[in-house]
Amino acid sequence: MLTSPDMMPIRRLLPALATLVLTACSDTNAPLGNGGPGRIAFETTRYNGHLDIAAIDASGRNLTRLTNRLGDEAWPTWSPDTMQIAYQAALAPDTLFQIWIMNSDGSNPTRLTEDTTGNVMPAWSPDGRKIAFVSFRDFNSEIYVMDANGQNPVRLTSDTAEDGQPAWSADGSKIAFVSDRDGNSEIYVMNAADGSGLVNLTNSPLVDWGPAWSPDGSKIAFYSNREVAFAVWVMNSNGSNPVRLTDPSHVGAGLPDWSPDGTRIAYESGGHVWVMNADGSHKVQITGRNGVSDGVPRWRPIQ
């Protein structure tokens, strides 16, 4: 069963962000299958018990470890040209996460944020020029955008709420994100240029998290416990017509991400990475190893 983000403030959640879903999931014994073409980066505890980033073909083949350090490295996001991956890393126990980038094969890790507060949840803009992220430098979690080299950070949100999980629209004009500014976690959207034009898309009495825009910009996938347990949902990009794609009576599911062609959605469930068709059919588990947790899948932009 997935842990509700509203059980504690995002500020306390974010230092252990990547384990939000992973540590709460139990292993399943579903047979591994073929999720089709493409490649997916994800975070995993399979190597040394800490969080590392790995990549695997959506077919379930060609697993490659990308990080190999003593701390936790998580929340991967591909650059649009697929040459680099941004991620969050805490390189020693009890240290704060910072934003890093590395080459797509794991080489040349480079730290982008240097301040003394935590910085997490990177999201690369569709044009490759910017990275959105969450920072605590203003004493609570706010969303910022910086150049892809870490320069010129600009604050987009400014409130006493906890804001997190930024996700760019396909055309780069909007950023969806999660905020508890109305008393529980909802999905909002704002203009990427300056944070204006704020709209609450979900307006649910329960928890909505993990927004992910479809490649054509018409849909947003997310996960919610509005039907008892966490499940993956999809709605129109204006928040209308929410449709549940996974079964909350089975095991919780969350943190969806779209394939580059928009036909499939990767997500995590039961501590493993799964792939399904965009309508919720043909669910296939592509990672599976007892005693470890895999999650936060992110498709490589180009198939």
Helices and strands as residue ranges (DSSP letters): G 5-7, H 10-13, G 14-16, H 19-22, E 39-44, E 52-57, E 64-65, E 72-78, E 84-90, E 98-103, E 110-111, E 119-124, E 130-135, E 142-147, E 154-155, E 163-168, E 174-179, E 186-191, E 199-200, E 208-213, E 219-224, E 231-236, E 243-244, E 253-258, E 264-269, E 272-277, E 284-285, E 294-299
